Amino acid sequence: MEKQAKRRPKILVVDDEPAIRELLKLQLTASGYDVVLAEDAFAARRLLYQAAPDVMVVDAHMPYVSGVEFVSTLVGEASLPWVPVIFITGRAELLEGASALGSACLVKPFLAARLIELVERALRPQQGGSRLRTQLPNAA
């Protein structure tokens, strides 16, 4: 009887800078994750439905729609499962908005080991448990 291959967790990386996306993909893939890339919030929204990621790594500061705005629009959306978010940013002042969403945050530049640690932590609640809807603090 063959053993069924264990599914690798899927990470959606959302960043407007191609070099950052590729670097994160290399780091996450080397750590055993499947990685899907999106260049902005519009592509990320589409991929949420298509790729069904287990965790999102989102740049807080992007053109058109910031990462914080993007994630805020997802909160309470009944058609989406709960997906943990890790915000990354080169602008520390954006962390307040990201923290208000209850998400982990990293300021660029950061060590790959720290990102992997946060991804592993984000995946833990899902192991053997049900996926819950994200809610903003004080949301009805």
C-alpha positions in Angstrom: 0.0 0.0 0.0 1.5 3.3 -1.1 1.8 6.2 1.4 -0.1 9.3 0.4 2.3 12.2 -0.1 1.9 14.9 2.5 0.5 18.1 1.0 3.0 21.0 1.3 1.5 24.2 2.7 0.9 26.9 0.1 2.0 30.5 0.7 0.6 33.4 -1.3 3.3 36.1 -1.5 1.9 39.6 -2.5 4.5 42.3 -3.2 4.8 44.9 -5.9 8.6 44.5 -6.2 9.6 41.5 -8.5 12.9 41.0 -6.8 11.3 40.7 -3.4 8.7 38.3 -4.7 11.4 36.1 -6.2 13.6 36.2 -3.1 10.7 35.3 -0.8 9.8 32.5 -3.2 13.3 31.1 -3.0 13.4 31.3 0.8 10.0 29.7 1.3 10.4 27.0 -1.4 13.8 26.0 0.2 11.9 25.6 3.5 9.4 23.2 2.0 6.5 25.4 1.0 4.6 25.7 -2.3 4.6 29.4 -3.3 2.2 31.4 -5.4 3.1 35.0 -6.4 0.9 38.1 -6.9 2.2 41.5 -7.9 -0.7 43.5 -6.3 -4.0 43.2 -4.4 -6.0 42.6 -7.5 -4.0 39.5 -8.5 -3.9 38.4 -4.9 -7.7 38.4 -4.6 -8.0 36.3 -7.7 -5.4 33.8 -6.4 -7.1 33.5 -3.0 -9.9 31.7 -4.8 -7.8 29.8 -7.3 -4.8 28.8 -5.2 -6.4 28.5 -1.7 -3.3 29.4 0.2 -2.7 28.4 3.8 -0.8 31.7 4.7 -0.4 35.0 2.9 2.8 37.1 3.1 1.6 40.6 2.1 3.6 43.8 1.5 1.9 46.5 3.6 2.9 49.3 1.2 1.9 48.8 -2.4 0.6 51.1 -5.1 -3.2 51.4 -5.8 -4.3 49.3 -2.9 -2.1 48.9 0.1 -1.6 45.5 1.7 -3.4 46.7 4.8 -6.4 48.0 2.8 -6.5 44.7 0.8 -6.5 42.5 3.9 -9.1 44.8 5.6 -11.5 44.2 2.6 -11.2 40.5 3.1 -12.3 40.5 6.8 -15.7 39.0 7.2 -16.1 38.1 3.6 -18.3 35.0 3.8 -17.0 33.4 0.6 -13.4 33.3 1.8 -11.9 30.9 4.4 -9.7 32.3 7.1 -6.1 32.8 6.0 -3.4 33.9 8.4 -1.5 37.0 7.1 2.1 38.1 7.7 2.7 41.7 6.7 6.1 42.8 5.5 7.1 46.4 4.9 10.0 48.8 4.5 8.0 51.5 6.3 7.7 50.9 10.0 5.0 53.5 10.3 2.6 51.2 8.5 2.9 48.5 11.1 0.2 50.1 13.3 -2.5 49.4 10.7 -1.2 45.9 10.1 -1.1 45.2 13.9 -4.7 46.3 14.2 -5.7 43.4 12.0 -4.0 41.0 14.4 -1.4 40.0 12.0 2.3 39.3 12.4 4.6 42.0 10.9 8.2 42.1 9.7 10.2 45.2 8.7 12.4 44.9 5.7 15.2 43.9 5.7 14.6 40.8 7.8 16.2 37.4 8.2 14.7 34.5 6.3 14.7 32.5 9.5 12.3 35.0 11.1 9.9 34.8 8.2 9.9 31.0 8.3 9.3 31.1 12.0 6.2 33.3 11.5 4.9 31.1 8.7 5.3 28.0 10.9 3.5 29.8 13.7 0.7 30.9 11.4 0.2 27.3 10.2 -0.1 25.7 13.7 -3.7 26.7 14.5 -4.8 25.0 11.3 -3.3 21.6 12.0 -6.2 19.4 12.9 -8.5 22.3 13.5 -11.2 24.0 11.6 -10.6 27.2 9.6 -12.2 30.2 11.2 -13.4 33.5 9.8 -11.1 36.5 10.4 -12.7 39.3 12.4 -11.3 42.8 13.2 -11.1 43.6 16.8 -14.3 45.2 18.0 -16.1 44.0 14.9 -19.7 42.9 15.2 
